[in-house]
Amino acid sequence: MERSAGILLPIFSLPGKYGIGSLGEEARKFADFLHAAGQRWWQILPVGPVGAGNSPYASESTFAGNPLFIDLPTLAKQGFLTEEELKAAELSENGKVDYAALAQSRDNLLRKAFARARQKEASLVGMWADKNFWVKEYALFKALHIHFGTAWFNWPDEALRRHEWFALHSAREALADEIAYQTHVQYWFFTQWAALKQYVNSLGIQIIGDMPIYVSLDSADVWSERKEFLLDSEGHPQKVAGVPPDYFSEDGQLWGNPLYNWESMRWDGWGWWIRRIGGASQLFDMIRIDHFRGLESYWAVPAGAKSAKEGHWEKGPGMDMLRPVMGWFPQVRFIAEDLGLMTPAVVQLLSDSGLPGMKVLQFAFDNPGNAYLPHNCKENSLCYTGTHDNDTLHGWLSKAKKEEKAFIKKYLGASGKGVADAVLRAGQGSRSFLFVAQLQDYLGLGSESRINTPGTAEGNWAWRVDASALTEELADSIRDLTATFARCAPKTPAKAEVKD
């Protein structure tokens, strides 16, 4: 890996007229901004349909795309939406995402587009569906979810809960129209994604995508492949995922996801993971393995527990899983999200895997020996100002302890309003092959622009950038800083006009 830099900005945080970022023109404009700023990586968050709390980490499918990201003007250009419908869909240009307002209105609009597109695109959708094995189960799951109006493990039909063939066959016939709609929506998402990715890659920019370690209980994945998870005969988890008390939460975090049946997965050669990574590799150029330490040991909490404190550590599959799975994808680059409690065993697993880990500067400034300090970063690593779970630089600095601020001043030689810029300079100058900053940090924004606050259920995953902030001057400033530390070429001066 060559020295390079990138920016973290979720798709939903893009600006635009329709209430949430999309895969259309504004995404291409941001790619242009990255190119002008000398950035070679765009890091995003999971792009699946959001689940509880609008979290992209609690999706109803590990394969499907989020219908809210479908670009409406593109559908209008194809003749599937009218100009009047497009105009009526306009919302605040840059305000925070209002998921509740979008959920019903966007679905109604896509159904209108589907009614016009169904016959015209039937053969294209059919060919696409034949190449994407997962969409058959997902579309049926979604149709049944709407039909019953509740989670799959509460469906009144026991045969459907158990995913029995005869019941599935009958449901496919009864819900054929809804299944066709759900399949068509996924076709639109992936067609638009492919076009956007081609454009981004053409600029010399690659996409880093996130692969959550766990999947949601109420998902097509768990419903259709129950044997891969630790569930009882009724489909309820025996134990659930979480993390013990840490930097983000004194009580730990009770995620509630079902845990994997590692022995079942081992028995069939890790096929579930191979299929999952195969899907992610079609979307992203580099895949970040979320909660990597859970592959060494994971925090298991008894089902029904009120707090993550009631959990305990259990052994994960480690290299027994990583070695064969990564062997299937020699062309794919991976990142290990190696944050959290780093025991010697986790450090050894990271070393054995050869994957680059993450160094987060907001965790660095407590003592000279901290491994996250720029001068201590290993070359085979990614240096971050903060992740989507961290505050912005300005927000973090405003809450930093007195001792931390004193060490920051001593280490960076900066204080006051200049500290955030000094942190960005230090990250760019780190030994890590890749430096990634949240866009908010280049914009100098505070805690009001934070993406997520772990342990809280409200107000997350909603921040959007103001389109007017992505100026040529900002791009030039970022490029100059990036070039100073040999992560891109300097901006080529404009040639003076030659007069006769």
C-alpha positions as CSV (number, residue, x, y, z in Angstrom):
1,M,0.0,0.0,0.0
2,E,1.3,3.4,-1.0
3,R,1.0,6.4,1.4
4,S,-2.4,7.9,0.8
5,A,-5.3,9.7,2.5
6,G,-9.1,9.5,2.6
7,I,-12.2,11.0,4.1
8,L,-15.0,9.3,6.1
9,L,-18.5,10.4,5.0
10,P,-21.6,8.1,5.1
11,I,-23.9,8.0,2.1
12,F,-26.8,9.4,4.1
13,S,-24.6,12.4,5.1
14,L,-24.4,13.7,1.5
15,P,-26.4,16.8,0.7
16,G,-29.3,16.9,-1.7
17,K,-33.0,17.9,-2.2
18,Y,-34.7,14.8,-1.0
19,G,-34.0,14.5,2.7
20,I,-31.1,12.0,2.6
21,G,-27.9,11.4,0.6
22,S,-28.3,9.3,-2.5
23,L,-26.3,7.5,-5.2
24,G,-26.8,10.3,-7.7
25,E,-25.3,13.6,-8.7
26,E,-24.4,14.8,-5.2
27,A,-22.4,11.6,-4.6
28,R,-20.4,12.3,-7.8
29,K,-19.8,15.9,-6.8
30,F,-18.4,14.6,-3.5
31,A,-16.1,12.2,-5.4
32,D,-15.0,15.2,-7.5
33,F,-14.3,17.1,-4.3
34,L,-12.2,14.1,-3.0
35,H,-10.3,14.1,-6.2
36,A,-9.5,17.8,-6.1
37,A,-8.5,17.4,-2.4
38,G,-5.9,14.7,-3.3
39,Q,-7.8,12.0,-1.5
40,R,-7.7,8.4,-2.8
41,W,-10.2,6.8,-0.5
42,W,-13.8,7.4,0.4
43,Q,-14.8,5.5,3.6
44,I,-18.5,4.9,4.1
45,L,-20.7,3.0,6.6
46,P,-22.9,-0.1,5.8
47,V,-25.4,0.6,3.0
48,G,-28.1,-1.9,3.9
49,P,-31.7,-1.1,4.9
50,V,-31.5,0.4,8.4
51,G,-33.0,-1.3,11.4
52,A,-33.6,-0.4,15.0
53,G,-32.7,3.2,15.8
54,N,-32.1,3.8,12.1
55,S,-28.7,2.1,12.6
56,P,-26.9,0.7,9.5
57,Y,-25.4,-1.8,11.9
58,A,-28.8,-3.4,12.6
59,S,-29.9,-4.1,9.1
60,E,-32.6,-6.6,7.9
61,S,-30.1,-8.0,5.4
62,T,-26.4,-8.3,5.1
63,F,-26.7,-8.2,1.3
64,A,-29.5,-5.8,0.4
65,G,-29.1,-2.1,-0.3
66,N,-31.0,0.8,1.4
67,P,-33.9,1.9,-0.8
68,L,-33.6,5.4,0.7
69,F,-30.3,5.8,-1.1
70,I,-31.9,5.3,-4.6
71,D,-31.5,8.5,-6.6
72,L,-34.9,9.9,-7.5
73,P,-33.8,12.1,-10.4
74,T,-32.2,9.1,-12.1
75,L,-35.6,7.3,-12.0
76,A,-37.3,10.5,-13.4
77,K,-34.8,10.6,-16.3
78,Q,-35.7,7.0,-17.0
79,G,-39.4,8.0,-17.2
80,F,-40.5,6.2,-14.0
81,L,-41.3,9.4,-12.0
82,T,-42.9,12.6,-13.2
83,E,-41.5,16.1,-12.6
84,E,-44.4,16.8,-10.3
85,E,-43.7,13.8,-8.2
86,L,-40.0,14.7,-8.0
87,K,-40.8,18.3,-7.0
88,A,-43.2,17.0,-4.3
89,A,-40.5,14.8,-2.8
90,E,-38.2,17.7,-2.1
91,L,-37.3,18.3,1.5
92,S,-34.7,20.3,3.4
93,E,-31.6,20.7,1.3
94,N,-29.1,20.0,4.1
95,G,-31.1,19.3,7.2
96,K,-30.6,16.1,9.3
97,V,-32.2,12.9,8.1
98,D,-35.8,12.5,9.3
99,Y,-36.2,8.7,8.8
100,A,-39.8,8.7,10.1
101,A,-40.8,11.2,7.5
102,L,-39.0,9.4,4.7
103,A,-40.0,5.9,5.4
104,Q,-43.6,6.1,4.2
105,S,-43.3,8.8,1.6
106,R,-40.3,7.2,-0.2
107,D,-41.9,3.8,-0.3
108,N,-45.0,5.3,-1.9
109,L,-42.9,7.0,-4.5
110,L,-40.9,3.9,-5.4
111,R,-44.1,2.0,-5.8
112,K,-45.3,4.5,-8.3
113,A,-42.0,4.2,-10.2
114,F,-42.3,0.4,-10.0
115,A,-45.7,0.4,-11.6
116,R,-44.3,2.2,-14.7
117,A,-41.0,0.3,-14.8
118,R,-42.2,-3.3,-14.1
119,Q,-42.9,-4.4,-17.7
120,K,-40.1,-2.3,-19.3
121,E,-37.4,-3.6,-17.1
122,A,-38.7,-7.1,-16.4
123,S,-36.1,-9.0,-18.3
124,L,-33.2,-6.9,-16.9
125,V,-34.4,-7.4,-13.4
126,G,-34.9,-11.1,-14.0
127,M,-31.3,-11.6,-15.3
128,W,-30.0,-9.5,-12.4
129,A,-31.9,-11.6,-9.8
130,D,-30.6,-14.8,-11.3
131,K,-27.0,-13.6,-10.6
132,N,-27.7,-12.5,-7.0
133,F,-28.8,-15.6,-5.1
134,W,-29.7,-13.7,-1.9
135,V,-32.4,-11.5,-3.4
136,K,-34.9,-14.4,-3.7
137,E,-34.9,-15.0,0.1
138,Y,-34.7,-11.3,1.0
139,A,-37.7,-10.2,-1.2
140,L,-39.8,-13.0,0.3
141,F,-38.7,-12.1,3.8
142,K,-39.6,-8.4,3.1
143,A,-43.0,-9.4,1.7
144,L,-43.8,-11.6,4.6
145,H,-42.6,-8.9,7.0
146,I,-45.0,-6.4,5.5
147,H,-47.8,-9.0,5.3
148,F,-47.6,-10.0,9.0
149,G,-46.4,-6.6,10.3
150,T,-44.1,-8.2,12.8
151,A,-40.7,-9.8,13.3
152,W,-40.2,-13.2,11.6
153,F,-40.0,-15.1,14.9
154,N,-43.5,-13.8,15.8
155,W,-45.1,-14.8,12.5
156,P,-48.3,-16.9,13.2
157,D,-47.4,-19.5,10.6
158,E,-45.0,-21.9,12.3
159,A,-43.9,-23.5,8.9
160,L,-42.9,-20.0,7.6
161,R,-41.0,-19.3,10.8
162,R,-39.1,-22.5,10.3
163,H,-38.5,-21.7,6.6
164,E,-40.1,-24.9,5.4
165,W,-40.1,-25.4,1.6
166,F,-43.9,-26.0,1.1
167,A,-44.9,-22.9,3.1
168,L,-42.3,-20.8,1.2
169,H,-43.6,-22.0,-2.1
170,S,-47.2,-21.1,-1.2
171,A,-46.1,-17.7,0.1
172,R,-44.2,-16.9,-3.1
173,E,-47.3,-17.4,-5.1
174,A,-49.6,-15.5,-2.7
175,L,-47.2,-12.5,-2.4
176,A,-45.8,-12.5,-6.0
177,D,-46.5,-8.8,-6.6
178,E,-44.8,-7.6,-3.4
179,I,-41.8,-9.9,-4.1
180,A,-41.5,-8.4,-7.6
181,Y,-41.5,-4.9,-6.1
182,Q,-38.9,-5.7,-3.5
183,T,-36.7,-7.3,-6.1
184,H,-37.0,-4.4,-8.5
185,V,-36.1,-1.9,-5.8
186,Q,-32.9,-3.9,-5.1
187,Y,-32.1,-3.9,-8.8
188,W,-32.4,-0.1,-8.9
189,F,-30.1,0.2,-5.9
190,F,-27.4,-2.1,-7.3
191,T,-27.6,-0.7,-10.8
192,Q,-27.1,2.9,-9.4
193,W,-24.4,1.7,-7.1
194,A,-22.4,0.1,-9.9
195,A,-22.6,3.3,-12.0
196,L,-21.5,5.4,-9.0
197,K,-18.6,3.1,-8.1
198,Q,-17.4,3.1,-11.7
199,Y,-17.3,6.9,-11.7
200,V,-15.6,7.1,-8.3
201,N,-13.0,4.5,-9.4
202,S,-12.4,6.4,-12.6
203,L,-11.1,9.3,-10.6
204,G,-8.5,7.1,-8.9
205,I,-10.6,6.9,-5.7
206,Q,-11.5,3.6,-4.0
207,I,-14.3,2.9,-1.5
208,I,-13.8,1.5,1.9
209,G,-16.9,-0.2,3.2
210,D,-17.9,-1.6,6.6
211,M,-18.9,-5.1,7.3
212,P,-20.6,-5.4,10.7
213,I,-19.4,-8.3,12.7
214,Y,-23.0,-9.3,13.7
215,V,-26.3,-9.3,11.9
216,S,-29.8,-8.4,13.2
217,L,-32.0,-11.1,14.7
218,D,-35.0,-9.8,12.6
219,S,-33.2,-10.3,9.3
220,A,-33.5,-12.3,6.2
221,D,-30.1,-13.8,7.0
222,V,-31.1,-15.3,10.4
223,W,-34.5,-16.4,9.2
224,S,-33.3,-18.2,6.1
225,E,-30.1,-19.7,7.7
226,R,-31.0,-20.4,11.3
227,K,-28.5,-23.2,11.7
228,E,-25.7,-20.6,11.5
229,F,-26.8,-18.9,14.7
230,L,-27.3,-19.9,18.4
231,L,-31.1,-20.0,18.5
232,D,-33.6,-22.2,20.3
233,S,-36.4,-24.2,18.6
234,E,-38.6,-21.1,18.5
235,G,-36.0,-18.9,16.8
236,H,-35.0,-17.0,20.0
237,P,-31.4,-16.3,20.9
238,Q,-29.8,-18.4,23.6
239,K,-27.2,-15.7,24.1
240,V,-26.7,-12.3,22.5
241,A,-23.8,-10.0,21.5
242,G,-22.4,-7.0,23.3
243,V,-19.3,-5.5,24.8
244,P,-18.2,-5.1,28.4
245,P,-17.8,-1.6,30.0
246,D,-15.4,0.5,28.0
247,Y,-14.5,4.0,26.9
248,F,-17.9,4.5,25.4
249,S,-20.2,3.1,28.1
250,E,-19.7,2.4,31.8
251,D,-22.3,-0.4,31.6
252,G,-21.0,-1.8,28.4
253,Q,-23.2,-2.1,25.3
254,L,-26.0,-4.7,25.0
255,W,-26.3,-5.0,21.2
256,G,-28.7,-7.9,21.3
257,N,-27.6,-9.6,18.0
258,P,-27.7,-13.4,17.9
259,L,-24.3,-15.1,18.3
260,Y,-22.9,-17.4,15.6
261,N,-22.9,-21.1,15.8
262,W,-19.2,-21.4,15.0
263,E,-19.2,-25.2,15.0
264,S,-21.9,-25.3,12.4
265,M,-20.1,-22.7,10.3
266,R,-16.8,-24.7,10.6
267,W,-18.6,-27.9,9.5
268,D,-19.6,-26.5,6.1
269,G,-16.3,-24.7,5.4
270,W,-17.3,-21.2,6.5
271,G,-19.7,-20.9,3.5
272,W,-21.9,-18.3,5.2
273,W,-18.9,-15.9,5.6
274,I,-17.6,-16.7,2.1
275,R,-21.0,-15.7,0.6
276,R,-21.2,-12.6,2.8
277,I,-17.8,-11.3,1.9
278,G,-18.4,-12.1,-1.7
279,G,-21.4,-9.8,-1.6
280,A,-19.4,-7.0,0.1
281,S,-16.6,-7.3,-2.4
282,Q,-19.0,-6.3,-5.2
283,L,-19.7,-3.0,-3.3
284,F,-16.3,-2.0,-1.9
285,D,-12.7,-1.9,-2.8
286,M,-11.5,-2.4,0.8
287,I,-13.6,-4.1,3.6
288,R,-13.4,-3.1,7.2
289,I,-14.1,-6.1,9.5
290,D,-16.0,-4.5,12.3
291,H,-15.3,-5.6,15.9
292,F,-12.3,-7.8,14.8
293,R,-11.5,-8.7,18.4
294,G,-14.7,-10.7,18.4
295,L,-13.1,-13.3,16.2
296,E,-10.6,-14.0,18.9
297,S,-13.0,-13.8,21.9
298,Y,-16.5,-12.3,22.0
299,W,-18.7,-11.0,24.8
300,A,-21.7,-13.3,25.3
301,V,-24.6,-12.0,27.3
302,P,-27.5,-14.3,28.5
303,A,-30.7,-13.7,26.6
304,G,-33.0,-11.5,28.7
305,A,-30.2,-9.9,30.6
306,K,-30.8,-6.2,31.5
307,S,-27.1,-5.2,31.2
308,A,-24.1,-6.2,29.2
309,K,-22.3,-6.5,32.6
310,E,-23.9,-9.9,32.9
311,G,-21.9,-11.3,30.0
312,H,-18.7,-13.3,29.8
313,W,-15.9,-14.0,27.2
314,E,-16.2,-17.0,24.9
315,K,-13.6,-18.2,22.4
316,G,-14.0,-17.1,18.7
317,P,-12.8,-19.0,15.6
318,G,-9.7,-16.9,15.0
319,M,-7.4,-18.0,12.2
320,D,-9.3,-21.2,11.7
321,M,-11.9,-19.0,10.0
322,L,-9.9,-16.1,8.7
323,R,-7.3,-18.2,6.9
324,P,-9.7,-20.1,4.5
325,V,-12.1,-17.2,4.1
326,M,-9.5,-14.7,3.2
327,G,-8.0,-17.3,0.9
328,W,-11.1,-17.2,-1.2
329,F,-10.6,-13.5,-1.9
330,P,-6.9,-12.8,-2.7
331,Q,-8.0,-9.7,-4.6
332,V,-9.8,-8.1,-1.7
333,R,-8.2,-5.8,0.8
334,F,-9.3,-6.0,4.4
335,I,-9.0,-3.8,7.5
336,A,-9.2,-5.1,11.0
337,E,-11.2,-2.8,13.3
338,D,-9.0,-3.8,16.3
339,L,-10.4,-1.3,18.8
340,G,-11.7,-2.2,22.3
341,L,-10.0,-4.4,24.8
342,M,-6.8,-5.5,23.1
343,T,-5.5,-8.6,24.9
344,P,-2.2,-10.3,23.9
345,A,-4.3,-13.0,22.1
346,V,-6.1,-10.3,20.0
347,V,-2.7,-8.7,19.2
348,Q,-1.4,-12.1,18.1
349,L,-4.5,-12.7,15.9
350,L,-4.0,-9.4,14.2
351,S,-0.3,-10.3,13.6
352,D,-1.1,-13.7,12.3
353,S,-3.7,-12.4,9.9
354,G,-1.4,-9.8,8.5
355,L,-4.2,-7.3,8.3
356,P,-3.7,-3.6,9.0
357,G,-5.2,-2.3,12.2
358,M,-6.6,1.1,13.2
359,K,-4.9,3.9,15.2
360,V,-7.4,6.4,16.5
361,L,-5.9,9.8,17.5
362,Q,-8.7,10.6,19.9
363,F,-7.4,7.7,22.0
364,A,-3.8,8.6,21.7
365,F,-2.9,11.5,24.0
366,D,-2.4,10.1,27.5
367,N,1.3,9.1,27.5
368,P,4.3,9.0,25.2
369,G,4.2,5.2,24.9
370,N,0.6,5.1,23.5
371,A,0.5,3.0,20.4
372,Y,-1.9,5.4,18.7
373,L,0.4,8.4,18.8
374,P,1.5,9.3,15.2
375,H,5.2,8.4,15.8
376,N,4.3,5.0,17.2
377,C,1.9,4.0,14.4
378,K,3.1,1.0,12.5
379,E,3.3,1.4,8.7
380,N,0.8,-1.4,8.2
381,S,-2.0,0.5,9.8
382,L,-4.7,3.2,9.2
383,C,-4.6,6.3,11.2
384,Y,-7.9,8.0,12.0
385,T,-8.8,11.3,13.7
386,G,-11.9,9.4,14.9
387,T,-14.4,6.8,13.7
388,H,-18.2,7.2,13.2
389,D,-18.5,6.3,16.9
390,N,-16.2,9.1,18.0
391,D,-17.1,12.8,18.5
392,T,-15.7,15.3,16.0
393,L,-12.2,16.7,16.8
394,H,-13.7,20.0,18.2
395,G,-16.3,18.1,20.2
396,W,-13.7,15.8,21.7
397,L,-11.3,18.6,22.5
398,S,-14.0,20.5,24.3
399,K,-14.6,17.6,26.6
400,A,-11.0,16.4,27.1
401,K,-9.6,16.1,30.6
402,K,-7.1,18.6,31.9
403,E,-4.3,16.1,31.9
404,E,-5.1,15.1,28.3
405,K,-5.1,18.7,27.1
406,A,-1.7,19.3,28.8
407,F,-0.2,16.3,27.0
408,I,-1.7,17.4,23.7
409,K,-0.2,20.8,24.0
410,K,3.2,19.3,24.9
411,Y,3.1,16.7,22.0
412,L,1.6,18.9,19.3
413,G,3.0,22.3,20.3
414,A,-0.5,23.8,19.9
415,S,-3.3,25.0,22.1
416,G,-6.7,26.6,21.8
417,K,-8.3,26.8,18.4
418,G,-5.2,25.5,16.7
419,V,-5.2,22.1,18.3
420,A,-7.7,20.5,15.9
421,D,-5.6,21.5,12.9
422,A,-2.5,20.2,14.6
423,V,-4.2,16.8,15.1
424,L,-5.0,16.7,11.4
425,R,-1.3,17.6,10.6
426,A,-0.1,14.9,13.0
427,G,-2.3,12.3,11.4
428,Q,-1.2,13.1,7.9
429,G,2.4,12.9,9.1
430,S,2.0,9.6,10.8
431,R,3.8,6.4,9.7
432,S,0.5,4.7,8.8
433,F,0.1,4.0,5.1
434,L,-3.4,5.5,5.1
435,F,-4.8,8.5,7.0
436,V,-8.5,9.0,7.2
437,A,-10.3,11.9,8.8
438,Q,-14.0,12.6,9.3
439,L,-15.2,15.3,6.9
440,Q,-16.5,17.2,10.0
441,D,-12.9,17.6,11.2
442,Y,-11.8,19.4,8.1
443,L,-14.9,21.6,8.3
444,G,-14.1,22.4,12.0
445,L,-17.5,21.3,13.2
446,G,-18.5,20.4,16.8
447,S,-20.5,17.7,18.6
448,E,-23.7,18.8,16.9
449,S,-22.3,17.1,13.8
450,R,-21.5,13.8,15.4
451,I,-22.6,10.6,13.5
452,N,-23.2,8.3,16.4
453,T,-23.0,8.3,20.2
454,P,-22.7,4.6,21.3
455,G,-25.1,3.6,24.0
456,T,-27.8,6.1,23.0
457,A,-30.8,5.3,20.8
458,E,-31.9,8.7,19.6
459,G,-30.4,11.4,17.3
460,N,-27.8,9.2,15.6
461,W,-27.1,8.5,11.9
462,A,-28.7,11.7,10.8
463,W,-26.0,14.4,10.2
464,R,-25.7,15.8,6.7
465,V,-23.1,18.1,5.2
466,D,-24.1,21.5,3.8
467,A,-23.3,21.5,0.1
468,S,-21.9,25.0,0.3
469,A,-19.2,23.8,2.6
470,L,-17.5,21.7,-0.1
471,T,-15.6,24.6,-1.6
472,E,-12.7,24.7,-4.0
473,E,-10.7,26.5,-1.3
474,L,-11.3,23.7,1.2
475,A,-10.3,21.1,-1.4
476,D,-7.1,23.0,-2.1
477,S,-6.3,23.3,1.6
478,I,-6.8,19.6,2.2
479,R,-4.7,18.7,-0.9
480,D,-1.9,21.0,0.3
481,L,-1.8,19.3,3.7
482,T,-2.0,15.8,2.1
483,A,0.8,16.6,-0.3
484,T,3.0,18.0,2.4
485,F,3.2,14.6,3.9
486,A,3.7,12.7,0.6
487,R,0.2,11.2,0.5
488,C,-0.7,12.8,-2.9
489,A,0.9,15.0,-5.6
490,P,0.8,18.8,-5.1
491,K,-1.8,20.7,-7.1
492,T,-0.6,21.4,-10.6
493,P,-0.5,25.2,-11.0
494,A,-2.7,26.6,-13.8
495,K,-0.8,27.4,-16.9
496,A,-0.6,31.1,-17.7
497,E,-2.3,32.1,-20.9
498,V,0.1,32.7,-23.7
499,K,-0.6,35.9,-25.7
500,D,0.7,36.5,-29.2
